[in-house]
Amino acid sequence: MESIQNLINTMEQVGEEQCKECGRVYKLYKTPVGVAGGCKPCEDKKFKAKLNLPTVEDYRESKERNFILSFERVSTDLQKATVKSYKPVTDSQKEAKQAAIDFITQFDGKHSLALSGTPGLGKSHLAYAICKAIRKQGYKTLFIKSTDLLEKIRGTYSGNGLAEEDIFNMIYNLDLLALDDIGSEYVKKDEQGHESWASDVLYKVMDLRLEKSTICTTNYTESELEAKYGKNGVRITDRMMDMAKGIRLIGDSYRKKERF
């Protein structure tokens, strides 16, 4: 069977024409169905567009988002959480829900939110719900417990693949980081009784997130966190509250039930 090029070579060239899209000049040939010709680069481009193949940028974006989501581990009770499904009881919970709504509708990638209070008041619910809503808008977001983040970073010290700097670069480039349950982690204390390694890591994370939207949840008060993290305590809370709205939730735990 003759190749297309061989067939073209047997055709009579009858002229040239300039491509209206790119300006290139292409040849016109006499064919059994009339005079024909076309700009190969532009025709190839149209063909690729019809195939709807992912671009290099699409591939890079997909790879980055999958890398981010590989860090996310969400408990079953949170997976369906939305701001709408949050049922506030106390005034502080109502304030927190409204703050969540405002955060989503006015998201600018710079302002932050800090939710504190005793367990079971819906801090994680709201943090994850916000994270999901912002992600649906096309932003890069991550919800992660502080304990999980520290474990991921500690896991890089074995030298098997992922580097610590890969995680810090990812954290820096997020549009929104939701760091859940700050203070729940435990690391061996130093001579002064402070949790030095955890505080060093959390300080670096908070420093990377300066002027970048971050949601923090904790059972601790500001002064309790400062005492827990020693020399880094004030620096951590100072960065946590940078351009942030802080709300202390008060109320009874949603999880509290009569057990006997």
MOHUJO-V371599 format. One record per pair of residues at least 12 apart in sequence whose ideal C-beta (glycine too) atoms are under 6 Angstrom apart, sorted by the first residue. I is the first residue (numbers start at 0). J is the second residue. Records with the same first field share a line. If there is no record, write none. Layout:
I=J, J
This chain:
10=28
11=29
12=26, 28
13=27, 29, 34
14=27
18=38, 41
20=41
21=41
23=38
25=38
67=141
70=143
71=142
72=147
77=127
80=124, 127, 128
81=128
82=99, 100, 128
85=121, 124, 125
88=250
89=249, 250
91=248, 249
92=248, 250
94=246
95=125, 246, 248
98=244
99=125, 129
102=129
103=129, 132
106=133
108=174, 212
109=210, 242
110=242
111=212, 213, 242, 243
112=214, 244
113=215, 239, 243, 245
114=216, 246
115=217, 247
116=247, 248
118=218
119=252, 253, 254
120=248, 250
122=216
123=179, 216
126=177, 179, 214, 216
127=142
130=142, 177
133=175
138=174
139=173, 174
140=175
141=173, 176
142=177
144=179, 180
145=178, 180, 181, 184
146=183, 184
149=184
152=166, 200
170=204, 207
171=207
175=212
176=208, 213
177=214
178=215
179=216
181=215, 217
182=217, 219, 224
184=197
193=229
198=228, 231
201=235
202=231, 234, 235
205=235, 238, 239
206=238
209=238, 241
215=239
221=236
224=236
